[in-house]
């Protein structure tokens, strides 16, 4: 814990002083999934750093501002628990953070980091102190990359408060990341399921016949799936098989099993792709947040 807090201090300094940018990137690339927060840390200093790992750098300014509000909201929400985006069971923050870290690993142009951080700093500064409120309390800033055309009602998926409602996000269907096919040979899928769900106890019959979607939510995401003799939440199935989304169908195709996913991420809260589309249509970040979170309001901390 002490070591993590030490790195957090470096991160906060990096958001203020560009001279520490290379050190910051080393910290980001290290793959840490949990960031300890102390009450002495100014969230506004940490915010741009986190945003660099959460949203595509080339998205419109108003979409970046919307993300700034969501990231700040989660920062304040989780700071009471001592960590940001805690890992482990019950954590449904999207995997965009890890996906974006892969970009850091591939990138070698230091100027691109500098430019991205400056954009995030600007978005954070122009929304300084603004957070998402539900019933007067700061709530988590939940987001995902691309929806399946509608965002998910969080109450159905996770038992979350009513602020995670389902709204249409039609522009998402035009995203190049909207459809993703995951292909497995029957034997490879059998082995993978055995590793991920050992209690499923698959029989010798076709593995395809032992997978059955039991329930879908209002946005057509899989709420429950039968795997052998085990019923599994759709999100758990997605995460363990590393699928793009839990809005999927399962088919036999040319001797293989295809799991065809719509959207990217868990589908709750803000669609980043949809937010970018709204920004390009002239909507500002307040309008974007009001659309995706109609049960919430903006406040200041």
QUIURPE-V307415 format. One record per backbone hydrogen bond with DSSP energy under -1.0 kcal/mol. CO is the residue of the C=O (numbers start at 1). NH is the residue of the N-H. E is the energy in kcal/mol with one decimal. If there is no record, write none. Layout:
co->CO nh->NH e->E
co->CO nh->NH e->E
This chain:
co->1 nh->5 e->-2.3
co->2 nh->6 e->-2.0
co->3 nh->7 e->-2.0
co->4 nh->8 e->-2.0
co->5 nh->9 e->-1.8
co->6 nh->10 e->-1.5
co->7 nh->11 e->-2.2
co->8 nh->12 e->-2.6
co->9 nh->13 e->-2.2
co->10 nh->14 e->-2.3
co->11 nh->15 e->-1.7
co->13 nh->17 e->-3.5
co->17 nh->20 e->-1.7
co->18 nh->21 e->-1.9
co->20 nh->24 e->-2.2
co->21 nh->25 e->-2.5
co->22 nh->26 e->-1.8
co->23 nh->27 e->-1.8
co->24 nh->28 e->-2.6
co->25 nh->29 e->-2.9
co->26 nh->30 e->-1.0
co->28 nh->31 e->-1.4
co->35 nh->84 e->-1.8
co->38 nh->41 e->-1.5
co->42 nh->45 e->-1.6
co->42 nh->46 e->-1.1
co->43 nh->47 e->-2.2
co->46 nh->50 e->-1.9
co->47 nh->51 e->-2.4
co->48 nh->52 e->-1.5
co->50 nh->53 e->-1.4
co->51 nh->54 e->-1.8
co->51 nh->55 e->-1.6
co->56 nh->59 e->-1.4
co->60 nh->64 e->-2.0
co->61 nh->65 e->-2.2
co->62 nh->66 e->-2.0
co->63 nh->67 e->-2.1
co->64 nh->68 e->-2.2
co->65 nh->69 e->-2.1
co->66 nh->70 e->-1.9
co->67 nh->71 e->-3.1
co->68 nh->72 e->-2.5
co->69 nh->73 e->-2.3
co->70 nh->74 e->-2.4
co->71 nh->75 e->-2.3
co->72 nh->76 e->-2.5
co->73 nh->77 e->-2.6
co->74 nh->78 e->-3.0
co->75 nh->79 e->-1.7
co->78 nh->81 e->-1.6
co->78 nh->83 e->-1.4
co->82 nh->37 e->-1.4
co->88 nh->91 e->-1.8
co->95 nh->99 e->-2.0
co->96 nh->100 e->-2.9
co->97 nh->101 e->-1.7
co->98 nh->102 e->-1.1
co->100 nh->104 e->-1.4
co->101 nh->105 e->-1.9
co->102 nh->106 e->-1.5
co->103 nh->107 e->-2.6
co->109 nh->112 e->-1.1
co->110 nh->114 e->-1.9
co->111 nh->115 e->-2.6
co->112 nh->116 e->-2.3
co->113 nh->117 e->-2.7
co->114 nh->118 e->-2.0
co->115 nh->119 e->-1.9
co->116 nh->120 e->-2.3
co->117 nh->121 e->-2.6
co->118 nh->122 e->-2.1
co->119 nh->123 e->-2.2
co->120 nh->124 e->-2.6
co->121 nh->125 e->-2.7
co->122 nh->126 e->-2.3
co->125 nh->128 e->-1.3
co->127 nh->130 e->-2.7
co->129 nh->301 e->-2.0
co->131 nh->299 e->-2.3
co->132 nh->139 e->-2.1
co->133 nh->297 e->-2.0
co->134 nh->137 e->-1.7
co->137 nh->134 e->-2.8
co->140 nh->142 e->-1.4
co->142 nh->270 e->-2.3
co->144 nh->272 e->-2.7
co->145 nh->273 e->-2.4
co->146 nh->264 e->-2.7
co->149 nh->169 e->-3.2
co->153 nh->157 e->-1.6
co->154 nh->158 e->-3.1
co->154 nh->160 e->-1.3
co->161 nh->164 e->-1.5
co->163 nh->165 e->-1.4
co->164 nh->154 e->-2.1
co->167 nh->151 e->-2.9
co->169 nh->172 e->-1.6
co->170 nh->173 e->-1.3
co->171 nh->174 e->-1.9
co->172 nh->175 e->-2.0
co->175 nh->178 e->-1.8
co->178 nh->263 e->-3.5
co->180 nh->261 e->-3.1
co->182 nh->259 e->-2.8
co->184 nh->257 e->-3.2
co->185 nh->189 e->-2.6
co->186 nh->190 e->-2.1
co->187 nh->191 e->-2.4
co->188 nh->192 e->-2.5
co->189 nh->193 e->-2.8
co->190 nh->194 e->-2.3
co->191 nh->195 e->-1.9
co->192 nh->196 e->-2.6
co->193 nh->197 e->-3.6
co->197 nh->200 e->-2.3
co->200 nh->229 e->-2.2
co->208 nh->211 e->-1.4
co->210 nh->228 e->-2.8
co->212 nh->226 e->-3.8
co->215 nh->223 e->-2.6
co->215 nh->224 e->-1.8
co->217 nh->220 e->-2.0
co->221 nh->217 e->-2.7
co->223 nh->234 e->-1.2
co->224 nh->214 e->-1.9
co->224 nh->215 e->-1.8
co->225 nh->232 e->-3.2
co->226 nh->212 e->-2.1
co->227 nh->230 e->-2.0
co->230 nh->227 e->-3.8
co->232 nh->225 e->-2.6
co->233 nh->237 e->-2.1
co->234 nh->238 e->-2.4
co->235 nh->239 e->-2.6
co->236 nh->240 e->-2.4
co->237 nh->241 e->-2.0
co->238 nh->243 e->-2.6
co->244 nh->265 e->-3.4
co->246 nh->222 e->-3.4
co->246 nh->248 e->-1.1
co->247 nh->262 e->-2.7
co->249 nh->260 e->-1.9
co->251 nh->258 e->-3.0
co->253 nh->256 e->-1.9
co->256 nh->253 e->-3.4
co->257 nh->184 e->-2.2
co->258 nh->251 e->-2.7
co->259 nh->182 e->-2.2
co->260 nh->249 e->-1.6
co->261 nh->180 e->-2.2
co->264 nh->146 e->-2.1
co->267 nh->152 e->-3.1
co->270 nh->144 e->-2.5
co->271 nh->275 e->-2.7
co->272 nh->276 e->-2.2
co->273 nh->277 e->-2.0
co->274 nh->278 e->-2.3
co->275 nh->279 e->-2.3
co->276 nh->280 e->-2.1
co->277 nh->281 e->-1.1
co->278 nh->283 e->-2.3
co->279 nh->282 e->-1.6
co->284 nh->288 e->-2.3
co->285 nh->289 e->-2.5
co->286 nh->290 e->-2.3
co->287 nh->291 e->-1.8
co->288 nh->292 e->-2.2
co->289 nh->293 e->-2.3
co->293 nh->296 e->-2.0
co->297 nh->133 e->-3.2
co->299 nh->131 e->-2.5
